[in-house]
Amino acid sequence: MAAKTTLNAKNLETLGAQRLAELLIEISTGSAAHKRRLRMELAGDQGSAEVAREIRKRLASIARARTVIEWHKVKKINADLETQRSAIVTVVAADDPKEAFDLIWQFLTVADSIFHRSNSNDIAFTETFHQACADAAVIARSAGIDIDVLADKVFTALQDNDHGQYDPLIAEMVPVLGKDGLERLKGLLVQWLNEEEKESADADRETLDWGGGGTTYLDEIYARHRQQRARIALQDIADAQDDADAFIAQQPEETLRMPMVAIAISDRLLLAGRAEEALRILDGVDHRFEMPFEWQEARVEVLEALGRGEEAQAYQWQCFEQSLNGEHLRAFLRKLADFDDIEAEEKAFAFAHGFPDVHRALAFFLAWPLSAEAAKLIFKRQAELDGNLYELMTSGAEMLQEKHPLAATILLRSMIGFALDYGRSSRYRHAARHLAECASLAPHIDDFGSARPHDAYVAELKRQHGNKHGFWSLLR
């Protein structure tokens, strides 16, 4: 049974309404957030209209604020925003959807003020406004907002999407806008995209700089920015209408050969049952770019859709051989019959052991994960290990220390050696810690093989680097 002093609703009820009210006043003193919450609760007792009035007043206050939002204030301010958003959705929308729609739109316009004042780029704000986009769609439907009015409001919002706060707005509004609303929005965006800039004499145009490529005018930058935003919005509409050609039409010519753009186009062509075109798009990329994993996977998917499974498998293996990316190997093995996959896996491990870049091979075995193979690689190719790759060496030592303490020790020694050989004094503290870890692992190593036992290793370090007093002082 809970003690009578345990903080729960039942125990607090025994204090009585008057004492609880006094305590709430005391607790809220000096806390603007607590006071706003209490006022919101009081307003709720008077109906949704009073709640709406409080929300509107608070949103206006937030929009007027000018103080910088430091990183440590993000959580507090976002909690305030969430309080307002939640009240709109749960209290006002239930009683007056039209008022709630006006409020949620006012809430969305506050984003500009928040992002302009924030120097943390915290994702919490973005998530809050993205949720508000979803809320706006739900409320718009229940409020019966006119389709043309809604399309116009969405268009206006997208014109001012500098911080990505409206990124999901079109997708969220698709069910509400319907075919006619989307067409109206599309027309507005096309008109905006093709809007002519007012011509000014060069002497009257504001410049950004005079680089080697000539003068850069601000109006040109604004025009490119406007066109980019319009194209992105039109791509969203194309996706909503399952129109692959419209999506492709919004890609600038110079981007069509970029791998990530090719992937996006390929995905849509594949969904439209146009796999041959998808393959041409993928194979038409500029191979001066390094092909990302996503591009390689997209090409495999297209080959399989074309019924060219053997070719897809061969390409998957080729990608593995080039990169030692374990995801390629897993995908390759999944397509094999039982027992064939075991043989192929063994072949892959043998290939990794001979891979020119020992560090990529080590990363592969650690990620698979296969500690025994990683240890074998370390023993065989320890002379190639680069102690400067401290992230790989540290994670490898942590993974191997329990079952393969000698392999872990070799990785730790590579980092110690790098720090001392190159006089990296900033790493001496880490090197000293690594040496202590080597000492703790030494009793668990039965046979050091060709490696020096710990005491002999330390003696050799002192012989070679005895003058590195900054390092040795950390061991005392």
N, C-alpha and C positions, 0 to 999 in steps of 0.2 A: 504494500500500500504506500502511495506517495506521501511524503511528509507534508505537513500543512504549510511549510515555507517554500515548497516546490513551486516554481513559476509556471502555473498553468491557468487556464480560463476559470476552472472551478474554484481554485483557491483565491483568485483575484476577485471573484464575485462577492466573496465574504467581506471585502473591504467596504462595500456599499458604493452607490453612485457618487455621492458627494466627495468621499475620500479619493476615489479613482479620478474624478475630475480635477481635484487639487493636484494630484500626482502628475497628471498629463500636462497641466499648465507648468508645473515645476520642470518636468523633463523637457518640454518643448522650448523653455526659455533659452535663448541663445542659439536655437537650431531653426533656421528658416525652413528647412526641409520638413521637419516635424510639424511646424506651424501650418505650412501649406497642406500637409496631409490631413490635419485636424479640420482646417477650414473646408477642405473638400468633403470630408465626412459630414460636417454640419450642413453644407450645401445640399448634399444628397438627401438629407431629411426633408428639405424644402422642395424637392422635385428636380427633374433633369434640367429644367430651364436655368435654375440657379447654379447647378454644376457646370452647365455650358458657359454661363457668364464667368465663372471662376477660371475655367480652362482658357477662354478667350483672353482674359486679362493676363493670365500667366504666360501664354504664348507670345503675346505682344511684348511683355517684359523681356522674355528671352531674346526675341528678335532685336530689341533695342540695345541689349547689352554689348559692351565693347571690350571688356576685360579679356585678356588672353586666357585660354583654357590650358593650363599646364597638365602634364601627364597624370599627376596625382589627383586632379580634380575630375578626370574623365568619368570615373565610376559614379561619383556623386551627381554630376550633371546628367549623365545618361539615365540614372535612376529617376531623376525629376522628369525627364522626357518620357520615360516609360510609364510613370504615374499618369501623365496627361493623356498619353495614347490609350492606356488601358481604360481610363474613365470615359473617353470618347466612345470606345468600342462596346464597353459593357454597360454603361449607364445611359449616355445620351442616345446612342443608336437604337437601343431597345424602345425608347419612348418617342424619339423624334429623328428619324433617319435623315431627313433633309438638313436639319441643323447639324447632325453628326457629320454629314458629308462636307459641309462648309468648314467645320472644325478640323477634320482630318486633312483637308486641303491646306488650311492655315498651318497645321502642324508640319506638313511637308515643306512649305515655303520657309520654315524656320531653319531648314538644313543649311542654307547658304550662310546664315549668320554663325551657326555652330562650326562649320568647317573653316570659315574664314578666321575664326578666333582660335581654332585648335591648332597646336603645333605638334601634336602627337600622332596624327593620322590613325587614330585608334579605330579598329574595326567595329567596336561596339556601337559607335554612332551610325556607321554604315548599315549594320544589321538592323538597328532600330528603324531607320528610315525605309529600308527595304520591306520590313514588316508592315510599315504604315502604307506602303504602296499596295500590298495585299489587302489590308484593311479597307483602303479606299475603294477597291473594286467590289468587295462584299457589300459595303455600305451603299455604293452607287446603285447596285442592283436593287437593294431593298428600298431605296429612296425613289426609285423610278426616274433617275436623272435622264433628261433628254439626250439622245444619242449624239446629236450635233453639238450640244453644249459640252458633253463629256469629251468628245473628240477634240474640240477646241482647247479645252483645259489641259488635256494630255499633251497636245502639241505645244502649248505655251510652256508647260513644265519641261519638256524635252529640249527646248531652246536654252534652258539654263541648267544643264546637267553637268556642270563642270567637275563635280566631285563624285559622280556616279550614283548619286542618291536616287535617281529615277531609273536606274538600269533595268529593274524588273517590271517597270510600269506597263509597258505594252503587253508583255506576256500575261500579266495579271488581269489586264483590262479586256483581253480578247473575248472572253465569254459574255461580257457586258456590252461591248461595242458591237459585236456581231459583224456580219459581212458589210453592211452599209456603213457602220461606224468606222471600221478599219479602212474602207475605201476613202471615206472623207479624210481620215487622218493621213492616209497615204498621199492624197492629193495635196494636202497642206505641206507635207514634208518635201514632196517633189518640187513644189513651187519655191520653198525655202532653199532647197539645194541649188536650184537654177537661178536664184535671185541675182540680179545684176548689181555690182557694187557701184556706188556713186563715184564718178571720176573726179579727181582733184589734180590740180597742177602739182608737179613733183615738188615745187617749192613749198606747197602747203601741206604736204603729206608728212606725217610723223614717222621718223625712222627709228629702227631698233639698233642697228649698228652698220658699219661699213666694213664688211669682211672681204676676204680675198675674192669671194664670188660676187661682189658688187653690193649695192645698197639693199638692205632688207626693210621693207615698209610694214608698219604695224597693220595696215588695212589688209595686206596680203596674208599675214598670219591669221588675222581674224576670219578672213574668207576661207582659208584652208581648214581652220578649226570648225567653222560652221558647216562646211561640206562634209567633214568627217563625222560630225554628230548626226547630220541628216542621213548619211549613208548607213551608219550603224542602226539608226531607228528603222530605216527602210528594210534592212536585213532582218530585223526582228519581225517586221510585218510579213516579209516573205516567208519566214519560218512558220509564222502563225497560219499562213495560207498554203503551206506545203508547196511553195513555188520555188523550186531549185533555180530556175532560170532567172527569176527576179533577184534571188540572193546573189547569183554570180554577176548580174548586171551592176550591182552596187560595189563590186570590187574594182578599185582603180587598176588600170592596165599594168602599172609597174609592180603591183603586189601579187599578181597571179602566179608568178614563179617562185614565190616565197613558200617554204615548206608548210608553215602553219596555216597559211591561207589555202594552200592546196588540200590540206587535210580537211578543213572546214567544208570546202566545196565537194570533195570526194564523199564525205559522210552524207551530204544531202543528195547527191546523185545516186548513191547506193540505195538510200531509202526510196528513191523514185524508180528503182529498178533499172538504172542506167550505168551498169558496172563498167562497160567498155569505156564510156566517157570518163568515169571516175579514174580508171587506170591511166588514161591519156593525161589527165590533169596531174596525177601524182608523178608520172614519169617525165612530165614536162617541167619540173622544178629546176631551178638553177643549182646545179650540183657543186657550185663553189661554196654553198652553205653546207655546214655539217648536218647530215640528216638526223633529226631527232628520233628517239624511240617511237614516238607517236606516229611519225610518218611511216616508219618501217612496219608498224603494226597495221596501219591503215592499208598499206600495200598488200600485206598478207591477207587481210579480210577481203579485199577486192578480188584477189586471185582465187580465193576460195569461192566467192560468189559467182565467179565465172566458170566454176567447175574445174579449175586447174590446181587441184589439191596437191599433186606431186611437186609442181613448181613452187607452190606456196611453202611446202615443207623444206624444199631445197633452199629457198630464199631465207626462211626462218633460221636454218642452220648457218647459212652464210653470215647472217646478221650476228649470230652468236659468236662465230669465229672472229668477226671483226671487232666486237665490243666486249665479249665475255659478260654480256648482260644476262643475268640469270632468268629474267622474265622470258627472253627469247627461248632459252633452253626448256623452261617449263612448258611453254606453249608447244614446242616441238615434241616433247615427250608425251604430252596429252593425246597427240594424234596417233601414237604408235600402239600396236597390239601388245598384249601382255608378254613379258619376257624380252620383247624387242626393246622396250624402254630401258630395261636394266643394262643391256649391252650398250645402248646409245649413251646412257648416263656415264658409264665407265669410259667410253670413248671421249666424252666431253671433259671428264676430269683429267684424263691423260693429256688432252689438248691444252687445258688450262695450265698444267704443270710446265709445259714447254712454251707458254705464251711469252713473247718478247718483254712485255712490261710486267715484271714480277709483282708490282704493287696492285695492278689491276687484277692479276691472278689471285693475290691474297684477299683483296676485297671481295672477289667472287666467292671464294671458299668460306669466308666469314659470313657472307650474306646468305649462303645456301640454306642453312649453315652446316658446315662440315669441318669440325675442329681438327680431326685427325689428318685430313688432307692439307689443311692450312699449316699444321705443324710440320708435316712432311715437306711442304714447299719451303718453309723457313729454314729447315735444316739443310736442304739441298742448295738453296740460293741466298744464304744469309749475307754473302759478300756484296749482293746487289741492293740490299735494303737501304733506303734513304731515311735516316732519322729525322730529316726535316719535315717529313710527312707525319707530324705528331698526332693528328686526329686518327689516321688509320692505325698507327702503331699503338696508340693508347687504347683504342677500342679493341684491337686484336689482343693485346696483353691481358685486358680484362676478361675477354672471352676464353682465353687459353689457360689462364693461371691455375685453374682447379685441376684439369685433366692433363695439361701439357705445360708444366711449370718451366721446363727448359726452353721451349719455344717462346713462351711469354718473356722469359729472361732475355732472350736474344733480341726481341723487339724493344724491350726497355733499354738494353745496352746500346742499341742503335741510336736512340734519342740522346742518351748520355754522351755517347761518342761525338755526335754531331755538335751538341752544345759546347763541349770542351775543345774539340778540334778546331772549331771556327770561332771560339771565344765569344759565344753568344751569351753575354752576362745576363741578359733579360730572361734567359731560360735556366739559369743556374738553380733557381729555387725548384723548378720542376725536375731538373736532373738529379738534384739531391733527393727528392722524393722518390724518383725512379730507382735510385741506388738503394734506398731503404727497402723498397719493394723487392728488389733483387735479393737483398739479405734475408727477407722473410720467406722467399721462395726457395732459397738454396737448400734448407734441410729436407725439402720434399723432392729433391733431384738425386736419384741414385747414381746416375752416370752422366757426367757432363760431356762425354764423347770428345770431340775435337775442341770444344769450348773450354776456356779456363774455368776452374772452380772459383767460387766467389772470392775467397781470400786472395788468390793469385790474381784475379781480375782487378781487385781494388789496389793491390800492390803495383800492378802495371799502370793503372791510372795515376797513381802518385808519382811513379817514375816519369811518365810522360807529361803530366799536368800538375806537378807539385806546386808550381808557381801561381796556379789559379786560386789565389787565397779567397776570393769572393765565393767560390764554390765550396772549398773545404771548410770554410767557417760556418757554413749552413749545416754541417754534419755534426757539429760539436754539441 
